[in-house]
Amino acid sequence: HSAEYSLAGDPTSRLGLVSLCLVDLFERMHELQSGQSRYVYHTQLECLQVADETVHDLLRSTVGTATSLDVHCTPERGNHASPSTATPVRAARDATEAFRFAWSNAQSGNDSALIIMLHLQKADLGSG
């Protein structure tokens, strides 16, 4: 018996591939944090789409009107789009809700690419 999954899943019942990955990642971070109470992880999610040679920020805008971004290359950050929105997410549920919002802003079509970035920052609580 094989299962089929879409990227976004079904908002009422079934998680998609992105959400399943986010759940697994946050479970692993929770395991690491519970074993080492000295550290905490801060996470932020960015969702971009490249369509028609334009980079769109899918988290900044209202549904159906994604904001266009400029692309830059700097020694500090490498290739990046700015000013993009990095939404703080504390749990898989937050990240999934943000992703689904971004997915609702994405343009449909075969000539586009979706870029999902989850930024992880490990903070040492003992060095304060």
N, C-alpha and C positions, 0 to 999 in steps of 0.2 A: 504494500500500500504506500503510494507516494503522495506527498502533499505539495501543493502549489502555493507560492507566496508572491505577492506583488511588493514593490518598494514601500508603498504607504500603508498597505493593509486596508482593512475595513474599519472605519471609525466606531462602529457599534459593537464589533465583536472580535475580529481577528487582527492580530498585530502583523505588520509587514516586516520585510527583511531589515530595514533601517531600525525600526523599533525593537526588534529582537536583538540586534547587535547592541543597541543602547542599554537594554535591560541587562544583558550579560556584562557589559563594561561597568555599569554602576554597581552590580553585585560584586564584581571583583574588586572595585575600589573600596566598597564597604568592608569586604574581608580584610583588605590591607590596612584600612584605618582601624578596625577593631583590634587587630594584632599589634598595632603601634599607635597608641593614643597620642603620641608626640607630634604626629603629622596629620594634616588635613588637606583635602584636595578641593581646589576651586576649579569649576568647569564652566566653559562658555561655548555656545553653539553658534556657528555661522552657516548660512545657507545661501549659496549663490547659484545663478544660472547663466550660462553663456548661450545666447541665442541671437542670431542675426548679427554676429560680430560685436555684440554688446554684452557687458557684464551687468547683471541685475542683482540687487540685494533683495532677497525674498522675505526677509524678516522685518524690514523697515516700513513697508508700505501697507496700505489697505488691500484687501483681497482684490486681485485682478489688475493692480497697478504697481508693479515692482519698480523700484528706483534704480536708475542707471548709475554705474560707478566708473571711475577712472582706474586704469591699471598702471602700476608703478613697479620699479625694481630698485631696491635699496640694499646696501650691504647688511644693514641690521635685520631686515625682514625678508629679504629675497623678493620674489615676485609676489605681489599682493594687490588686491583691489581696495580702493578707499573712496570715501569713508564708509566702510561696511559696518553692519551692526553685529556685535558679538553679544548675544543674549545670555546672561547668567542662568545656569540650570543646576539645581541641587539634587535632582533625582531623575531616574529614567522617565517618570511620568511627565516632568517639566520638559525634558528634552523631546519626548515624543509629541507633546502638544505644540511645541515650537516648530518641530519638523512638519507636522501636519498643517500648521498655519502657512509655513513656507511653501509646502506642496500645493496648497490652494492658490498661491500667487504665481506658481510656475506657468510659463507659456507651454501649451501643448505643441508638439511637432517633433519630427525625427531629427531635425538639424540643431539640436540643443544638447547641452551637457549640464547636469546638476552636480554641484560641488558642495559637499557637506563636510564641515570642519568642526571637530570637537577639540577645543583647547583645554589641556589639563595643566594645572599648576599645583605642585606639591609644596605646601607651606610647613615650615618647621615651627611648631608652637613653643618649643623650648628656647628659641633663639631671639626672644622678644624684647 
